[in-house]
Amino acid sequence: MSATGYTSGSWLTRREAHPIKIPASELSDIPRSHLREAKPGPSDNDVISIPEVFVQLSCLNLARQYVFRWDYDVSGARSLQGSDDVVLERVDKCLQRLRVAFMCWSDVTPILKPVDAHGDIISNGDLRTLHYCRDFDRILRWTERNGLIDRNLLS
């Protein structure tokens, strides 16, 4: 198994979101814990942001790349640069972020466990369960349409 081909290509097309600017006058409406770390925007009255879903996808991609780091060309992955301890700390922080996201926003649709005539579970669950999801393509289009062109603002 490797992280190349179709799988890597699909990650590369979606991993970078356009940063968006938020007027400073609207910051009081946004839940946040680290306002002092907000990066100033193109004007003094804005801050730069990325919708959380794209940060989570970047974290998931980092974990994927870390798992396949021996089979994958990671020379261009800035998140995987540094000492083993530094990289592992980044991966751990991402996994923690994803854990919190799953706990806060997870789908609570029941996954049914089929049982046989004796009441023994016969599979890990019916993964054909119907789920209702956000329209991710719509979120992506909105972010691209409303995003700032200069992605270097995040660096």
Stockholm file with secondary structure:
# STOCKHOLM 1.0

chainA/1-155         MSATGYTSGSWLTRREAHPIKIPASELSDIPRSHLREAKPGPSDNDVISIPEVFVQLSCLNLARQYVFRWDYDVSGARSLQGSDDVVLERVDKCLQRLRVAFMCWSDVTPILKPVDAHGDIISNGDLRTLHYCRDFDRILRWTERNGLIDRNLLS
#=GR chainA/1-155 SS CCSCTHHHHHHHHHSCCCCEEEEGGGGGGSCCSCGGGCEECSSTTEEEECCHHHHHHHHHHHHHHHHTTTTSCCTTCGGGCSCHHHHHHHHHHHHHHHHHHHHHHCCCCCCCCCBCTTSCBCSSCCTTCCCCCCCHHHHHHHHHHHSCSCGGGGC
#=GC SS_cons         CCSCTHHHHHHHHHSCCCCEEEEGGGGGGSCCSCGGGCEECSSTTEEEECCHHHHHHHHHHHHHHHHTTTTSCCTTCGGGCSCHHHHHHHHHHHHHHHHHHHHHHCCCCCCCCCBCTTSCBCSSCCTTCCCCCCCHHHHHHHHHHHSCSCGGGGC
//
